Structures are given as C-alpha cells and as structure tokens.
Amino acid sequence: MQWILAVLLGIVPMMVLADAVPQAVAAQAARNPDKYLEDLAVLIAGFGQDGAIDAAGLQNMVAMARADARAVALRRLQGADLDGDGAIGGVEMRIKAAALAAAARGRLIVNFGKADRDGDDQVTGTELQFYANQAAEQAFGADKAAAVLAILALDRSGDGRVTLAEATAALATLAPVSGAREIRNELRVEGKDRPLPAMGLPVDQGA
C-alpha cells in the first residue's frame, strides 16, 4: 500500500516487491491476460518512450482521462449558455431544454441541478468548473488512478520503467499469455496508432 501512495504523490519507488504482481493489476489481468497485455502495449506505445513507460507517462494517461471526462461534463451544460457569459441561468437552461427530446431534456435539467450548488437557479462559472472537476474525479478517481499506477510494480529491473517484456514475465505467473509475442510483432511491424486502452477510461454516455 505504501508504494501506491508514493506513486500517487509523484514519487517513483526505488524498489518493488520482487516477483509480486499487485492485486490491482492481477485482478484485471487474470480475467484476460492477452487483452490486458494488449492494452498495456497500447499504453506503452502511446504514453511511454523507447518501448517502456514510467510514472510520468502513467500520470499523463490519468490526467488525460480526467481531462476528457471534464470536457464531457462541461459539454452537458455549456450548450445552455445562450448569451455566452460563462454562466448558465435557469431561464437559459429551460429555453434550451424545451428544444430537446424528452431524455436529453431530462438529463439537462438533472445536470443543471447538480451544478447549481447553492440552489439559486443559476450556475456560475465557478460552479460549472466545480461540477466538471467532480465529474472527472468520479469518472477516474483515486482508485482507478492507483490501479493504473500499480503497473510500475511490474518493473523487474528497478529502473522505474516497465517494458512489455517485463509485464509479460510478471503476468506469466498468473496465467499463460499466448499472444504476447504476436502483440509485440504487430506493434513493431505495423507501427500503427491504436485506440486508448480499456483500462478504466471514462466513456461518454451522455449522462
């Protein structure tokens, strides 16, 4: 637990438990080791450097996931800022809501209520930002961030970076990983961009 807290504080631990796979990693990997490794390969290719990922790269991934969730939350309400002053009045919201289909109208009304912290029928710029930040934390909170940063414990060389080979070796103690070589070959040969890994990234469901 202490090493997870150290990573969350931005400190890369000098050592990790030898031959140990953190519970946060093991729980995800055990369900489908090949898929987990493929997601990790995408994470390393997208946020790492020279075939490995470190704490900074993982933290960048977490920050981007939160930023995406924040942007989604802002979009839910900013379309009702009819006069463009950065705040949303109840009158503006109801004008916007009247033009929407029933489900979308309901979502707008509910989200406006969540953002209106003092209940004065007005969402100020400050309230809007607070609402967006809260949505980001709910979508990708400390528990999900810890699960992502726990990947650092797969660093067997102690250099603060995790390669796909190190992850494969560590996860091999949990279950056979049949596709690891194919994943590495495919990334090396194709060199194509891949979508972000499905490691708990928030999904915009319009709510």
KEKE-3310 file (N, C-alpha, C; in steps of 0.2 Angstrom, whole numbers, plus 5000, padded with zeros to 4 digits):
npx = (5004:5010:5019:5010:5004:5016:5018:5007:5009:5018:5031:5043:5045:5060:5062:5053:5042:5049:5045:5032:5015:5004:4989:4979:4983:4984:4970:4964:4971:4970:4957:4958:4972:4979:4972:4974:4988:4988:4982:4991:5002:4997:4996:5010:5015:5008:5010:5022:5040:5053:5049:5045:5037:5035:5032:5029:5023:5012:5005:5002:4993:4982:4979:4975:4964:4955:4954:4947:4935:4931:4929:4918:4908:4907:4902:4889:4882:4886:4881:4869:4872:4867:4869:4883:4891:4898:4891:4876:4860:4844:4833:4839:4843:4831:4825:4834:4832:4818:4819:4824:4824:4814:4822:4835:4832:4828:4840:4848:4841:4843:4857:4860:4854:4863:4874:4871:4875:4871:4858:4851:4846:4855:4869:4885:4901:4911:4904:4901:4914:4918:4908:4912:4925:4922:4915:4925:4933:4925:4923:4936:4944:4954:4955:4955:4966:4976:4976:4980:4993:4999:5004:5018:5024:5027:5040:5054:5067:5071:5072:5063:5055:5043:5043:5035:5040:5044:5032:5025:5033:5030:5016:5015:5016:5003:4994:4994:5001:4997:4997:5007:5019:5015:5008:5019:5026:5016:5015:5028:5029:5018:5017:5006:4994:4984:4968:4965:4969:4958:4957:4949:4946:4936:4919:4909:4893:4883:4877)
npy = (4994:5006:5009:5012:5024:5032:5033:5039:5051:5056:5051:5040:5024:5016:5003:4988:4975:4960:4948:4950:4953:4966:4967:4975:4975:4961:4957:4963:4958:4944:4941:4942:4939:4941:4951:4961:4963:4968:4980:4986:4986:4996:5007:5009:5012:5023:5032:5030:5029:5024:5011:5008:5012:5025:5032:5046:5045:5036:5044:5055:5049:5046:5060:5064:5056:5061:5074:5072:5067:5078:5088:5082:5083:5097:5100:5095:5105:5118:5121:5127:5140:5153:5166:5167:5171:5164:5159:5150:5153:5149:5152:5152:5138:5132:5136:5130:5117:5115:5114:5101:5083:5072:5063:5069:5082:5079:5075:5087:5095:5088:5088:5102:5104:5097:5105:5117:5123:5131:5132:5143:5144:5147:5144:5147:5152:5147:5137:5129:5125:5118:5107:5101:5097:5088:5078:5073:5067:5058:5050:5045:5041:5041:5027:5021:5028:5023:5009:5010:5016:5006:4997:5000:4992:4981:4982:4975:4977:4987:5000:5010:5010:5002:4988:4979:4966:4964:4965:4954:4944:4945:4943:4931:4922:4922:4917:4908:4917:4919:4927:4937:4938:4940:4952:4961:4959:4964:4977:4982:4979:4985:4998:5006:5018:5015:5013:5021:5012:5000:5002:5006:5019:5034:5033:5042:5043:5052:5056)
npz = (5000:5004:4993:4983:4987:4987:4973:4969:4975:4966:4968:4962:4967:4974:4973:4970:4975:4973:4960:4962:4959:4959:4967:4961:4948:4945:4947:4936:4925:4926:4922:4908:4902:4889:4883:4893:4892:4878:4880:4888:4880:4871:4879:4883:4870:4867:4878:4883:4881:4870:4871:4884:4899:4911:4928:4925:4912:4915:4924:4915:4907:4916:4919:4906:4904:4915:4910:4898:4904:4911:4901:4894:4904:4905:4892:4893:4899:4894:4882:4885:4888:4883:4881:4881:4892:4901:4912:4917:4917:4925:4916:4904:4903:4903:4891:4882:4886:4882:4868:4866:4865:4875:4884:4883:4887:4901:4906:4905:4914:4926:4927:4927:4939:4948:4946:4951:4965:4976:4974:4968:4956:4946:4937:4940:4933:4942:4949:4938:4934:4946:4946:4934:4938:4948:4941:4933:4943:4948:4937:4935:4947:4963:4965:4953:4947:4955:4951:4938:4940:4948:4939:4938:4947:4940:4935:4934:4933:4941:4936:4936:4925:4914:4903:4890:4889:4902:4909:4903:4908:4922:4922:4918:4928:4933:4923:4908:4894:4879:4868:4868:4861:4848:4849:4852:4840:4830:4834:4831:4818:4811:4816:4819:4824:4839:4847:4863:4878:4886:4900:4911:4907:4906:4899:4887:4890:4889:4900)
capx = (5000:5014:5022:5005:5004:5021:5017:5001:5012:5023:5037:5044:5049:5067:5062:5046:5042:5052:5041:5025:5010:5000:4982:4975:4985:4982:4963:4962:4975:4968:4951:4960:4979:4981:4969:4977:4994:4987:4980:4997:5006:4995:4998:5017:5016:5005:5012:5029:5046:5058:5047:5044:5033:5037:5027:5026:5019:5006:5001:4999:4987:4977:4977:4971:4957:4951:4953:4942:4929:4929:4926:4911:4904:4906:4898:4882:4879:4888:4876:4863:4874:4864:4872:4890:4894:4901:4886:4870:4854:4839:4829:4843:4843:4824:4824:4837:4828:4812:4821:4827:4819:4812:4828:4840:4829:4828:4847:4850:4838:4846:4864:4859:4853:4869:4879:4869:4876:4868:4851:4849:4843:4860:4876:4891:4907:4914:4900:4902:4921:4917:4904:4916:4930:4919:4914:4932:4936:4920:4925:4943:4946:4960:4956:4957:4972:4980:4976:4985:5000:5001:5008:5025:5027:5030:5047:5058:5074:5072:5074:5057:5051:5040:5043:5031:5043:5044:5025:5024:5036:5026:5009:5016:5015:4996:4991:4998:5000:4999:4998:5012:5024:5011:5007:5025:5027:5012:5016:5034:5029:5013:5018:5000:4991:4979:4964:4967:4967:4952:4959:4945:4945:4928:4915:4904:4886:4878:4873)
capy = (5000:5012:5011:5015:5031:5035:5034:5044:5058:5058:5048:5033:5020:5014:4995:4985:4968:4955:4943:4951:4956:4970:4965:4979:4973:4954:4957:4965:4954:4937:4940:4941:4941:4943:4958:4966:4964:4972:4986:4988:4988:5002:5012:5010:5015:5030:5037:5029:5031:5019:5004:5007:5018:5027:5036:5052:5043:5034:5050:5059:5045:5048:5067:5065:5053:5065:5080:5070:5067:5085:5091:5079:5086:5104:5100:5094:5111:5124:5122:5131:5146:5156:5173:5167:5175:5159:5156:5147:5154:5144:5153:5149:5131:5130:5138:5125:5111:5115:5112:5094:5077:5071:5061:5074:5087:5077:5075:5093:5098:5085:5090:5108:5104:5095:5110:5123:5120:5134:5132:5149:5144:5150:5140:5152:5149:5143:5131:5125:5121:5113:5102:5097:5093:5082:5073:5070:5063:5052:5045:5042:5043:5039:5020:5019:5030:5018:5003:5011:5017:5000:4994:5001:4986:4976:4984:4970:4979:4993:5007:5015:5009:4995:4986:4974:4960:4964:4964:4948:4939:4945:4940:4923:4919:4921:4913:4908:4923:4916:4932:4942:4939:4942:4959:4964:4959:4968:4984:4983:4979:4989:5004:5010:5021:5011:5017:5021:5005:5000:5002:5011:5026:5035:5033:5047:5040:5057:5057)
capz = (5000:5004:4987:4979:4990:4985:4966:4969:4977:4961:4969:4960:4972:4971:4973:4970:4978:4968:4958:4965:4955:4964:4967:4956:4941:4945:4946:4929:4920:4927:4918:4901:4901:4882:4882:4897:4889:4873:4882:4891:4874:4868:4884:4882:4864:4867:4883:4885:4877:4869:4872:4891:4902:4918:4932:4922:4907:4918:4926:4909:4905:4921:4918:4900:4905:4918:4906:4894:4907:4912:4894:4893:4909:4903:4886:4895:4901:4891:4876:4888:4890:4877:4880:4881:4898:4905:4917:4914:4921:4924:4911:4898:4903:4901:4884:4879:4887:4878:4861:4866:4866:4882:4888:4883:4892:4907:4908:4906:4920:4931:4927:4929:4947:4951:4946:4954:4971:4981:4973:4966:4949:4942:4938:4939:4930:4947:4950:4932:4935:4951:4943:4929:4941:4952:4936:4932:4949:4949:4931:4935:4954:4965:4965:4946:4946:4958:4948:4933:4943:4950:4933:4939:4951:4935:4934:4937:4933:4945:4933:4936:4919:4913:4896:4888:4891:4910:4911:4901:4913:4928:4922:4916:4934:4934:4918:4901:4890:4872:4862:4870:4855:4842:4851:4851:4832:4827:4835:4828:4810:4808:4819:4818:4831:4841:4852:4870:4881:4890:4907:4915:4904:4906:4892:4887:4889:4888:4906)
cpx = (5004:5017:5017:5004:5010:5021:5012:5004:5017:5030:5038:5048:5055:5067:5054:5047:5044:5046:5034:5021:5005:4993:4978:4977:4983:4974:4961:4965:4972:4962:4953:4967:4981:4978:4972:4984:4994:4986:4987:5002:5004:4997:5005:5018:5014:5008:5019:5034:5050:5056:5046:5040:5035:5031:5024:5022:5012:5002:4998:4993:4981:4975:4973:4964:4952:4949:4947:4935:4926:4926:4919:4906:4902:4901:4891:4879:4880:4884:4870:4866:4873:4867:4880:4894:4898:4897:4880:4864:4848:4834:4833:4842:4836:4822:4828:4834:4822:4813:4823:4822:4819:4818:4833:4838:4830:4836:4850:4847:4842:4853:4864:4858:4859:4874:4877:4869:4873:4860:4848:4846:4848:4866:4881:4896:4911:4911:4901:4909:4921:4914:4908:4922:4928:4917:4920:4934:4931:4922:4931:4946:4952:4961:4958:4964:4978:4981:4981:4992:5003:5005:5016:5028:5029:5037:5051:5066:5076:5074:5069:5053:5049:5040:5037:5033:5043:5036:5023:5027:5032:5020:5009:5015:5008:4993:4995:4996:5002:5000:5003:5017:5021:5010:5013:5027:5023:5013:5023:5033:5024:5015:5012:4998:4985:4975:4967:4965:4961:4953:4956:4944:4937:4925:4910:4897:4881:4874:4877)
cpy = (5006:5014:5014:5022:5035:5037:5040:5051:5060:5055:5041:5029:5017:5006:4993:4978:4963:4950:4943:4955:4960:4967:4969:4977:4965:4953:4958:4960:4947:4936:4938:4943:4944:4950:4963:4968:4969:4979:4990:4990:4995:5008:5014:5014:5022:5035:5036:5031:5025:5012:5003:5013:5019:5030:5042:5050:5040:5040:5055:5055:5046:5055:5068:5062:5058:5072:5078:5070:5074:5089:5088:5082:5094:5104:5099:5100:5118:5126:5126:5138:5151:5163:5173:5170:5170:5156:5154:5149:5149:5145:5151:5142:5129:5131:5132:5118:5110:5113:5105:5089:5076:5068:5066:5080:5085:5077:5082:5096:5095:5087:5097:5109:5102:5101:5116:5122:5124:5135:5138:5150:5147:5146:5145:5148:5145:5137:5126:5121:5116:5107:5098:5093:5087:5077:5069:5065:5057:5047:5042:5044:5040:5031:5018:5022:5025:5012:5004:5012:5011:4996:4995:4995:4980:4977:4980:4972:4984:4999:5012:5015:5002:4994:4981:4967:4959:4962:4957:4943:4939:4942:4933:4919:4918:4917:4913:4914:4921:4921:4937:4943:4942:4950:4963:4965:4964:4975:4986:4984:4984:4997:5009:5012:5016:5015:5016:5014:5006:4998:5006:5018:5027:5035:5038:5044:5045:5058:5061)
cpz = (5000:4997:4982:4981:4987:4977:4965:4971:4972:4963:4967:4965:4969:4970:4973:4973:4972:4967:4961:4960:4959:4962:4962:4949:4940:4943:4939:4924:4921:4923:4910:4900:4895:4881:4886:4894:4882:4875:4885:4885:4871:4873:4884:4876:4864:4872:4886:4880:4876:4872:4880:4893:4909:4922:4928:4916:4909:4920:4921:4907:4909:4920:4912:4901:4909:4914:4901:4897:4909:4906:4893:4898:4907:4897:4888:4897:4897:4885:4878:4889:4884:4876:4880:4886:4903:4911:4914:4919:4920:4918:4904:4898:4901:4894:4880:4880:4883:4871:4861:4867:4873:4886:4888:4888:4899:4910:4909:4912:4926:4932:4929:4937:4951:4951:4950:4962:4977:4979:4971:4959:4944:4943:4936:4936:4936:4948:4944:4932:4940:4949:4938:4933:4945:4947:4934:4937:4950:4943:4932:4942:4956:4965:4958:4944:4949:4954:4941:4935:4946:4945:4935:4943:4947:4933:4937:4937:4938:4943:4933:4930:4918:4906:4896:4890:4899:4912:4909:4906:4919:4928:4920:4922:4936:4930:4912:4897:4883:4867:4863:4864:4849:4843:4849:4843:4829:4828:4831:4820:4808:4810:4818:4825:4832:4846:4859:4873:4886:4897:4912:4913:4904:4899:4893:4885:4889:4894:4911)
residu = (MET:GLN:TRP:ILE:LEU:ALA:VAL:LEU:LEU:GLY:ILE:VAL:PRO:MET:MET:VAL:LEU:ALA:ASP:ALA:VAL:PRO:GLN:ALA:VAL:ALA:ALA:GLN:ALA:ALA:ARG:ASN:PRO:ASP:LYS:TYR:LEU:GLU:ASP:LEU:ALA:VAL:LEU:ILE:ALA:GLY:PHE:GLY:GLN:ASP:GLY:ALA:ILE:ASP:ALA:ALA:GLY:LEU:GLN:ASN:MET:VAL:ALA:MET:ALA:ARG:ALA:ASP:ALA:ARG:ALA:VAL:ALA:LEU:ARG:ARG:LEU:GLN:GLY:ALA:ASP:LEU:ASP:GLY:ASP:GLY:ALA:ILE:GLY:GLY:VAL:GLU:MET:ARG:ILE:LYS:ALA:ALA:ALA:LEU:ALA:ALA:ALA:ALA:ARG:GLY:ARG:LEU:ILE:VAL:ASN:PHE:GLY:LYS:ALA:ASP:ARG:ASP:GLY:ASP:ASP:GLN:VAL:THR:GLY:THR:GLU:LEU:GLN:PHE:TYR:ALA:ASN:GLN:ALA:ALA:GLU:GLN:ALA:PHE:GLY:ALA:ASP:LYS:ALA:ALA:ALA:VAL:LEU:ALA:ILE:LEU:ALA:LEU:ASP:ARG:SER:GLY:ASP:GLY:ARG:VAL:THR:LEU:ALA:GLU:ALA:THR:ALA:ALA:LEU:ALA:THR:LEU:ALA:PRO:VAL:SER:GLY:ALA:ARG:GLU:ILE:ARG:ASN:GLU:LEU:ARG:VAL:GLU:GLY:LYS:ASP:ARG:PRO:LEU:PRO:ALA:MET:GLY:LEU:PRO:VAL:ASP:GLN:GLY:ALA)
# end
